[in-house]
Amino acid sequence: MGSYCFRRFLFLLFLSVCSGAYSRSGGAEKAWNLDKVSEWVLEHIRFPEEAYSFGMAGEEQMCLSVSWDGKVFLASRLNTLHPAYEQEKERVVANAPRCTGVSQGMEEAYRYVRVDFYQYIPESRRGKMMRVSLHTPPVFRAKGIRSSYFDGREAYMEWLCGRIRVPEAFSGSIADTVSVQYTVTSEGKVKDFAVLRCKEEWLGSGLERAARKSPKWKPATADRYRTVDVVMRDRMVFRPGSGGRLLCQAYEGGVYRRDAAMPEDYGGIVYNPDRNPVYLSGESFHKDALRALDEMLK
């Protein structure tokens, strides 16, 4: 056991030293840093076809960062006008080039990037689309729950979760990853709530019943004072708790920081029940890390 821990320590130390040495080496002309990656992201954004039916487009913001092996990821959850914009940013970031010199300082480790999706609409199709400024996300309000502009979605899921009891007949202990979509209107009302994916029928119907009694939100605003509709699509991991309680947490895919953080065990890393125990690809973390290191040293 001691020998295994020692070998693992030497392996991770080797990766850290090599990565740091490369970031201090020459070859600045070939280096990819967060500034260049941000430019690459903006060049590869496309206007999503699904967003045309929504009828509104504007500025969206995201925060990029870089992990220990140069992988670029989203440092926080996205708050967009429509899920199509969120998926497009996730798609591009997931395919972004790796940074070849890993940042050391805090100022070098994060970049805020603004994407004006309206500019990506072909001129021939702009006539039917409303253009808005960077919007302020809606805020969920309920007795006993405090939320802000940044965590209203998670707070709403917790509110829904607290109104569902696990049936006594349910003996399962495996988590269920659930996808839901709903609109928070310009008046702060929840409408068009739909369960898109759910394995357990009692859980899906329970979410729909709870959503029909949703309290009002503080609506999203754009152009300073205009309230606007916002469509949200969330994936949550639900687990049975003690005493019939239902527990939930946000699902975070590989494009978010949680999966990009350096794992403690190079044999694998799992944060969501329906993901394979891998780090970046279909190989083991050990092989994957060596491949990433080899790319960095080329």
Residue, then its C-alpha position, 0 to 999 in steps of 0.5 A: m500500500g505504501s509503495y503504491c502511494f509513493r509511486r502515485f506521488l512520484f507520478l503526479l510530481f513528475l507531471s507537475v514538474c514537467s508542466g511547469a518546466y514547459s510553461r517557463s520554456g521558449g516557443a512563445e510563438k507556438a504557445w496557446n494561452l487563455d487570450k488566444v483560446s478566447e479569440w479561438v472560441l469567438e471565431h468558432i461560435r455559430f448561431p444555434e438553429e434552435a434559438y431562432s424560434f425563441g426570437m431573442a438574442g444578445e450578449e452572453q458572458m462566460c468565464l474561462s479557466v485552464s486546468w493543470d494539464g492545459k485543458v480549457f474549461l468553464a469556471s462557473r455555470l452559465n446563465t443564458l437567455h435560452p439553452a441553445y446558447e448555453q449548449e453552443k458555448e459548451r460545445v465550442v469550449a469542449n473543443a478548444p485547443r489546450c493551453t501549452g503554457v499553464s498559467q501560474g498567477m490568478e490574473e492569468a488563470y481566468r478570462y471573462v468572454r462576452v459573446d454577442f450572439y446577435q452578431y452571429i445571425p445572418e443578416s437575412r434572418r435578423g429581422k425577426m430577432m429581438r436584440v437585447s443587452l447582457h441580461t441579469p438572470p432571474v432570481f428565485r424567491a421562496k420562504g426559507i431559501r435565499s438565492s442570488y443572480f448566480d444560483g437561482r436555478e440550483a435554489y429552484m431545484e432544491w425547492l422542488c426537491g424539498r416537496i417530493r417524498v421518496p415512496e416507501a416502496f422504492s428500494g432503489s439507492i442508485a441516483d437518477t440524473v434528471s433533465v428539466q426545462y422551464t420558462v421564467t416569464s417577464e412577469g416572474k411566473v414559471k411556465d412550460f415546465a417539462v421533464l425531458r429525462c427521468k428514469e423513475e416515474w414517481l420522481g418525474s410526476g412529483l417534479e411536475r406537481a411541485a412545479r405547478k405550485s412554483p412561487k414567483w421569481k424576480p424576472a430577468t432584465a435586459d437593457r437596464y429596465r426591460t424584463v424578459d423571458v428566459v428559458m432554462r434547461d437543467r440536469m440534476v442528480f437526485r438521490p434518496g436520502s434518510g427519512g424519505r427525503l430527496l437530495c439533489q445536486a447539479y450535474e456538471g459535465g466535462v466542460y466544467r471545472r469539477d471534472a477538469a480538476m486534478p484527480e487524487d487517483y489517476g485510475g479514474i474520476v467519477y462525479n455523476p452516476d451515468r458517466n464512465p470513470v474516465y478523465l478526458s477520453g475513453e482511456s484510463f486517466h494514467k494513459d490519458a495524462l501521459r498523452a496530454l503531457d506528450e502533446m504539451l512537450k511536442 
